[in-house]
Amino acid sequence: MALIGLALAAIAVWALVRLGRQGEKPGKGHWRIAATVLGAVMLAGAVLAGSRGSWLMTAGLAGAGAYLIFSSRIRPASPRQTPSRGQSLTEAEARAILGVEANATPEAINTAWRRLMGRAHPDQGGTEGLAARVNAARDRLLGR
């Protein structure tokens, strides 16, 4: 019975990893929630199996649960969001990103940057790539 449970857990882990590698398309990010919940259930099952003395099952469930929880938190960087190091923004692109006019003062540029970073910062629900683009736009317009 323990081997059947371990095999089913391995199939569930494999399926969730396959779902995660498909990329972050709109409406497809729900696999992260499912992977985290399944990982937590696997860790709870590992504690239960450990209390009953089934060490093989404990190790398998704990390893698979921890792997699911940690792998569901890793987000691959999208190549569309992050400007490559060799490619810089043009001044027109930087103005469009920040939403400022061609004759904007440094104060207006910094105000627009602060407003956008309030939304684009990873701590506020944005992404690292988007925050990098906003920073690159500000740096381009301020001549840094």
C-alpha positions as CSV (number, residue, x, y, z in Angstrom):
1,M,0.0,0.0,0.0
2,A,2.9,2.4,0.8
3,L,4.4,1.9,-2.6
4,I,1.1,2.7,-4.3
5,G,0.8,5.9,-2.3
6,L,4.4,6.8,-3.2
7,A,3.8,6.2,-6.9
8,L,0.6,8.3,-6.9
9,A,2.5,11.1,-5.1
10,A,5.3,10.9,-7.7
11,I,2.8,11.1,-10.6
12,A,1.2,14.2,-8.9
13,V,4.6,15.8,-8.6
14,W,5.4,15.1,-12.2
15,A,2.1,16.5,-13.4
16,L,2.5,19.7,-11.5
17,V,6.1,20.2,-12.6
18,R,5.0,19.7,-16.2
19,L,2.2,22.3,-15.7
20,G,4.7,24.7,-14.2
21,R,7.1,24.4,-17.1
22,Q,4.4,25.5,-19.6
23,G,5.0,29.1,-18.7
24,E,3.0,31.9,-17.2
25,K,0.2,32.6,-19.6
26,P,-2.9,34.5,-18.6
27,G,-5.1,32.3,-16.5
28,K,-2.5,29.6,-16.2
29,G,-0.8,30.7,-12.9
30,H,-3.2,28.6,-10.8
31,W,-0.8,25.6,-10.8
32,R,1.3,27.5,-8.2
33,I,-1.6,27.4,-5.7
34,A,-2.3,23.8,-6.4
35,A,1.4,22.9,-6.1
36,T,1.8,24.7,-2.8
37,V,-1.4,23.1,-1.4
38,L,-0.3,19.6,-2.6
39,G,3.2,20.2,-1.1
40,A,1.7,21.1,2.2
41,V,-0.5,18.0,2.2
42,M,2.5,15.9,1.3
43,L,4.5,17.4,4.3
44,A,1.5,16.6,6.6
45,G,1.4,13.1,5.2
46,A,5.2,12.8,5.9
47,V,4.6,13.7,9.5
48,L,1.8,11.2,9.8
49,A,3.9,8.4,8.1
50,G,6.9,9.3,10.4
51,S,4.7,9.0,13.5
52,R,3.7,5.5,12.4
53,G,7.3,4.4,11.7
54,S,7.2,4.3,7.9
55,W,10.6,6.0,7.2
56,L,10.7,5.4,3.4
57,M,7.3,6.9,3.0
58,T,8.2,9.8,5.3
59,A,11.4,10.6,3.3
60,G,9.5,10.4,-0.1
61,L,6.6,12.5,0.9
62,A,8.8,15.1,2.7
63,G,11.2,15.4,-0.3
64,A,8.4,15.7,-2.8
65,G,6.4,18.1,-0.7
66,A,9.4,20.4,-0.1
67,Y,10.3,20.2,-3.8
68,L,6.8,21.2,-4.8
69,I,6.6,24.1,-2.4
70,F,9.9,25.6,-3.4
71,S,9.6,25.0,-7.1
72,S,6.2,26.6,-7.2
73,R,7.7,29.9,-5.9
74,I,10.3,30.3,-8.6
75,R,9.2,32.5,-11.5
76,P,11.1,32.4,-14.7
77,A,12.0,35.8,-16.1
78,S,10.1,36.7,-19.2
79,P,12.3,37.9,-22.0
80,R,9.7,40.5,-23.0
81,Q,9.9,42.2,-19.7
82,T,13.6,42.5,-19.1
83,P,15.7,44.6,-21.5
84,S,18.8,42.8,-22.5
85,R,22.1,44.2,-21.4
86,G,23.3,45.0,-24.9
87,Q,20.0,46.7,-25.8
88,S,19.1,50.1,-24.2
89,L,15.9,51.9,-24.4
90,T,15.5,54.8,-26.8
91,E,14.4,58.1,-25.4
92,A,11.0,57.8,-26.9
93,E,10.5,54.4,-25.4
94,A,11.6,55.7,-22.0
95,R,9.2,58.6,-22.2
96,A,6.4,56.2,-23.2
97,I,7.1,53.9,-20.3
98,L,7.1,56.7,-17.7
99,G,4.3,58.6,-19.4
100,V,6.1,62.0,-19.5
101,E,6.5,64.5,-22.3
102,A,9.7,65.3,-24.2
103,N,10.3,68.5,-22.2
104,A,9.7,66.9,-18.7
105,T,11.7,68.2,-15.9
106,P,13.8,65.9,-13.6
107,E,11.2,66.4,-10.9
108,A,8.4,65.3,-13.2
109,I,10.4,62.2,-14.3
110,N,11.1,61.3,-10.7
111,T,7.4,61.8,-9.8
112,A,6.3,59.5,-12.6
113,W,9.0,57.0,-11.6
114,R,7.7,56.9,-8.0
115,R,4.1,56.5,-9.1
116,L,5.0,53.6,-11.4
117,M,7.3,51.9,-9.0
118,G,4.5,51.9,-6.4
119,R,2.7,49.5,-8.8
120,A,5.6,47.7,-10.6
121,H,7.8,46.9,-7.6
122,P,7.9,43.1,-6.8
123,D,6.9,43.8,-3.2
124,Q,3.8,45.6,-4.4
125,G,2.7,42.8,-6.8
126,G,4.7,43.7,-9.8
127,T,7.6,41.8,-11.4
128,E,11.3,42.2,-11.4
129,G,11.3,42.7,-15.1
130,L,8.8,45.4,-15.1
131,A,10.6,47.2,-12.3
132,A,13.8,46.9,-14.2
133,R,12.2,48.5,-17.3
134,V,10.8,51.4,-15.2
135,N,14.3,52.0,-13.6
136,A,15.9,51.8,-17.1
137,A,13.5,54.4,-18.4
138,R,14.2,56.8,-15.6
139,D,18.0,56.3,-15.9
140,R,17.8,56.9,-19.7
141,L,15.8,60.2,-19.3
142,L,18.0,61.5,-16.4
143,G,21.2,60.6,-18.3
144,R,22.5,58.1,-15.8
